[in-house]
Amino acid sequence: MALEQSLRMVLAPPHPAARPFLIGGGVAALLGLILLGSWLFWLGAIFVAFCLYFFRDPERIPPDRPGLVLAPADGHVVSVMQAPPPIELGLGEAPRWRVAIFLSVLDVHVNRMPVDGTVTRVAYHHGKFLSANVDKASDENERNALAIALPDGRDLAVVQIAGMVARRILCDAKPGDSVQAGERFGIIRFGSRTDVYLPLGVLPAARVGQTMIGGETVIAELAA
């Protein structure tokens, strides 16, 4: 069963963001096969294989229990601390618990909504491209931040953060969108970080070093 699950993860269909890369690699491989020699064919084929792996987008099954905050990304927790949410979201300056998840180049990079709610704001902030596993990346790196209003009136923030290699953040969510926990909303290319700022008063259940599965792992309970 474990082997079957691992194969499903590796062989999952790619995210639509992979299309230009797959087309480019495929064209290179075809040109190498027809015109320029085997070295270009193998280079293109290896690139296509890497993109199929990196952009894999496996199905996830969120827990069937209300009131949970789910991991917005795969990876491992590098920080659990109190910090104010990004100023561009207008959620105030009061510190709240932040769970930071670092995605290596080997992790699934599709981002998923951590809660049910309504997107109230999406704000892009230009910045640096520091290593995404250091704390100051939350404040200084290029990022895309979303504010989400919960059905009970509280709010939560989720932030896509670029890293040293990641230079492209894609987000499909827009203000006014009604979203569900575990729903896909974007992707960050080639190594990154995703932070969640919990509602005021909510304590995190995640711990530093814990492995996250986006859309499935519980990082907090809203009623706790």
Steps between C-alpha positions, in 0.01 A plus 500: 500500500781742587673424168175558312451837671859600421454413133176699484685798646790481253281426197231758577394718204686833473357837599396717200793733580730228364374529143750754359791313658381162370447642152846660499669182620305291252597727209865484604488122518331479159754731338779297651351180369451635148774756444763571759595170655432286803644741760216749449244220496617371837523851642143572395376162624662546840353850529152368415534225762609754763203726420256210519633423847526859625155609378321182613158578642364205698143489627459567871216408735441759773386371842122476523476714812405869523705764679846391386789700357685285246854525367501718186802319355720193517834532673630525855432755771797732551344749740209529744497844656290810562523779244273767347353408160627678186415869526358508145206281609370756749440242774655711774832492680409263783730194501334169428635148464681439171581153366767510227541206260811464285462324164813343358535439128388140564168593663164544328474875437126539452347728767167418659253699706539439874136577593148554374423867452502798267809665354486868598834622369791386281814714515834451321814639663829529310808411699820299527570136414665379821505133593139417586588297811619802705262705717568834333374361168145563629565874517762564231431257215269546204156374603133472418267532799134405533256602772214257560185576700363200687125435524506605870652841420859427597781532247808308394790573266693269270816623327687355202869592528770478233843355578852507358401292197125565494435811293140451395194496725168407339168563675155430358302637796327839478324721754142386542575132424327250726756227581511164672773341708729290280407685179789583266573870463850534355856375465853630561767385259825334611536516878308733729314558826138535607396669826167486680401768753234349723199695629567694819477271802539173306793284606704294250511121516797481260857471626836596352639214289158343437431383145195656338267362233317787332124482535513215752725570801327689783703796629236645736142468624293816488307412816812418704 
